[in-house]
Amino acid sequence: MNILAIGAHPDDIELGCGGMLVRAARSGHQIYMCTVTRGAASGDPNERTQELFKSAKFMGAKGVTIGDFQDTKLTVDNELINFLESCINKADPDIILTHFHGDIHHDHRAVSTATQEAARFNSNVLAYEIPLTRNFEPKVYYDISDVIDDKIELIRIYWSQRSKLYTKANAIKSLAEFRALQSRLNTSINYVEAFDVLKLCLDKEFKLQKVPYENVQMGEPHMASVPLDPADEIMPHQMAER
Ligand SMILES: [Zn+2]
């Protein structure tokens, strides 16, 4: 499967779904990362960009894209939606992972909303949480027990962010432990990443389905069969582009 993870800042993806991505890459899935800003509001953007590339390499990502949008200034506009759409087109994902729409950081909320629009033709979109996310109601649980140390290692790559409490190993582990307990899956499952569902399509075998996008060819617009009164105004046919 192709998996595309989207985040507003370097380190968001790792905090939200780093465990899933490491595990998926090891299982032979193709991982793509798309980060919208270089995180200039919380450190040197060059250093943070390098950390992102290092993290992508560590997890075995097949592709990583970083945008040059301004940190803390994201809004849901055409530019952001088009950028995400280009990342989606490059990755051709079976599943997209993005921010939770109710996250406390407005950049995260903007990316979540923009992803939903950019991914309108994609079949499967999940939203991840980070340790600071509130009011999050998990719908999907993913076992990361065998890669929890790798997830912590991934976050450690972001040395520039080491003073932030939510990047500490105990913050990462506590949340994953809580979600494991809450999932009530099995006593051998000690660490879990949780996701909200924005969109999910299943096939007849109940496996994730990737429905190919069909470019519908539109015929000639319906022509009136009676002559129009010259006074009538003919409105141009509005094609919804998204
Ligand atoms: Zn962030």
Residues whose N, C-alpha, C, O or C-beta is under 5 A from the ligand:
A	BS01	ZN	A8 H9 D12
